[in-house]
């Protein structure tokens, strides 16, 4: 089964650029779509990504639905927070990679989705079925998956115009001086390809941090809102402030006495507009036991749960958002 959509070009330009803007996907994903012969201009299949277009022509593009592959052995399960015919929201556990890649040997979230028999969109390419956005392997929390290409397009547009987003909770190794915004460009670290860094020629990146509570050991629980979605963004921006997430050895967290074996960063609340019903929706991803137990052991329980109340957490960033 295939999903075909079309639109009329209002201003001339390159095919890949016009299509990238229209379907709100990365240039690489759009180039793949064109090269696979899934795009036509006035009924003619075009496989040249830089093909020049004039205003008034009609671009049509087709997304193939997922063809089930041989099942991968899956020995784990993932908590489903919400599911309907168009989308799925899960609470991703630590240690689970979101989608397959040449360097990934273990089963991924995409493998689990296909093992579960879920029909998924293919707009993001064969290895990223349904994946609208991603979170790092060791990060936990809310993740939305598109079941159809229509849902994928609408959710991607929301990601692009920032009407969809997430609030994170993080435990850091030393309190921030104050709540506030970090607006620093991020690019690949010149000395370590596994890391990102603050670099002048990097891509725009903006994060807001809010101080929630300090423990007697000067560990702090913070809330984070992203205005952009760069790789390792929260971790890099915290490092630029001389702070590190507990368990994040890659970016500098060090403690010989500590037994934390993963990054204590959790995508706590996800908000979006349903791609078909246009209903405003929000979802809470419960903390996993390791991070939950650490908080219970190190912070005042009554104070913490007042401050991470889902109905309150939005207000922390409202004033910041209104200034942008």
MONORPE-V376505 format. One record per residue. NEAR is the number of other ideal C-beta (glycine too) atoms within 12 Angstrom. Layout:
# MONORPE-V376505
((NEAR) (NEAR))
This chain:
# MONORPE-V376505
((14) (18) (26) (19) (25) (20) (22) (17) (26) (16) (15) (17) (21) (25) (35) (32) (23) (33) (38) (27) (23) (30) (37) (27) (36) (26) (21) (17) (33) (33) (26) (29) (38) (34) (21) (21) (17) (30) (39) (26) (29) (18) (12) (17) (21) (31) (20) (18) (25) (19) (28) (18) (31) (19) (14) (14) (26) (24) (41) (29) (37) (24) (36) (23) (25) (33) (14) (17) (17) (9) (14) (22) (11) (20) (11) (20) (17) (34) (26) (24) (27) (26) (20) (22) (17) (34) (41) (39) (37) (35) (32) (43) (31) (29) (24) (35) (28) (38) (33) (26) (19) (7) (13) (19) (11) (20) (25) (31) (43) (40) (34) (36) (40) (31) (24) (26) (14) (30) (28) (41) (42) (38) (43) (37) (30) (26) (28) (35) (40) (45) (42) (45) (39) (32) (39) (36) (27) (33) (41) (40) (43) (40) (42) (48) (46) (46) (36) (33) (36) (26) (35) (42) (32) (33) (43) (36) (25) (30) (33) (23) (15) (22) (21) (35) (35) (44) (41) (46) (47) (47) (47) (41) (34) (25) (25) (33) (12) (14) (23) (23) (26) (35) (24) (26) (23) (33) (23) (21) (21) (14) (10) (13) (13) (17) (23) (31) (32) (31) (21) (12) (12) (25) (21) (21) (30) (30) (42) (36) (39) (33) (23) (35) (29) (23) (24) (12) (20) (18) (32) (38) (43) (45) (40) (45) (40) (40) (28) (29) (30) (31) (28) (37) (42) (48) (44) (38) (41) (37) (29) (28) (30) (17) (33) (35) (43) (41) (35) (33) (22) (26) (36) (26) (31) (16) (18) (8) (7) (21) (12) (28) (18) (29) (39) (40) (43) (46) (44) (42) (36) (39) (30) (38) (26) (27) (32) (21) (15) (13) (15) (13) (27) (26) (32) (27) (36) (23) (33) (30) (15) (25) (39) (25) (17) (29) (32) (18) (18) (26) (29) (18) (16) (12) (17) (28) (21) (16) (28) (36) (20) (24) (14) (19) (32) (23) (18) (30) (33) (16) (16) (25) (21) (9) (13) (15))
